[in-house]
């Protein structure tokens, strides 16, 4: 029997930092530390999990190809470069 290495959770803070572009690290760490402090109260533990889940999704988006270009297009109001919400819902459903 061989020992398999433990896989890290996708919501592991280290994994989130590894995936995410450096410019977002400071904001992530500030929100993570705040949620970590809140989690000391057992009734607020879910806040930590929520922050990690949200930042995992952000890290995937922020590191995706074309993300910066899409953000700039949105800022420039170049809506013709985007799919409407109705179309995206159709594709998903």
C-alpha positions in Angstrom: 0.0 0.0 0.0 1.4 3.4 -1.0 0.7 6.6 0.8 -1.0 9.2 -1.4 -0.1 12.9 -0.8 -2.9 14.8 0.7 -4.6 17.1 -1.8 -5.1 20.7 -0.7 -8.6 22.1 -0.6 -9.3 24.5 -3.4 -10.4 26.9 -0.7 -7.0 26.7 1.1 -5.7 30.2 1.5 -2.3 29.2 0.1 -3.9 27.7 -3.0 -6.0 30.9 -3.5 -2.9 33.0 -3.3 -1.0 30.7 -5.7 -3.7 31.0 -8.3 -4.5 34.7 -8.0 -2.5 37.5 -9.6 -0.3 39.2 -7.1 -2.1 42.5 -7.3 -5.1 41.0 -5.5 -3.1 39.4 -2.6 -3.3 42.4 -0.2 -7.1 42.7 -0.5 -7.6 38.9 -0.1 -5.3 38.8 2.9 -7.1 41.7 4.6 -10.5 40.1 4.1 -9.2 36.7 5.1 -7.7 38.0 8.3 -10.9 39.8 9.2 -13.0 36.7 8.6 -10.4 34.6 10.6 -10.9 37.0 13.5 -14.7 36.7 13.2 -14.4 32.9 13.1 -13.2 32.9 16.7 -16.9 33.3 17.6 -18.3 29.9 16.7 -21.5 31.4 15.5 -19.6 33.4 12.8 -17.4 30.5 11.5 -19.4 30.4 8.3 -18.1 33.9 7.4 -14.6 32.4 7.0 -15.8 29.7 4.7 -17.8 32.2 2.7 -14.8 34.5 2.3 -12.6 31.6 1.1 -15.3 30.4 -1.3 -15.8 33.9 -2.8 -12.1 34.5 -3.2 -11.5 31.1 -4.8 -14.1 32.0 -7.4 -12.5 35.4 -7.8 -9.0 33.9 -8.1 -10.2 31.7 -11.0 -11.8 34.6 -12.7 -8.9 37.0 -12.1 -6.4 34.6 -13.4 -8.4 33.6 -16.5 -7.2 34.5 -19.9 -8.7 37.8 -21.1 -10.0 38.9 -17.7 -8.1 42.2 -17.8 -9.3 42.9 -21.3 -12.9 42.1 -20.4 -12.7 44.5 -17.4 -11.4 47.2 -19.6 -14.1 46.6 -22.2 -16.7 46.9 -19.5 -15.1 50.2 -18.3 -15.1 51.5 -21.8 -18.8 50.5 -22.2 -18.0 48.2 -25.2 -21.1 46.1 -24.5 -21.0 44.6 -28.0 -18.1 42.5 -26.8 -20.2 40.7 -24.2 -23.0 38.1 -24.1 -26.3 39.3 -22.7 -27.5 37.8 -19.4 -30.4 36.3 -21.3 -28.0 34.5 -23.7 -25.8 33.2 -21.0 -28.8 31.9 -19.0 -29.9 30.1 -22.2 -26.5 28.5 -22.6 -26.4 27.4 -19.0 -29.9 26.1 -18.8 
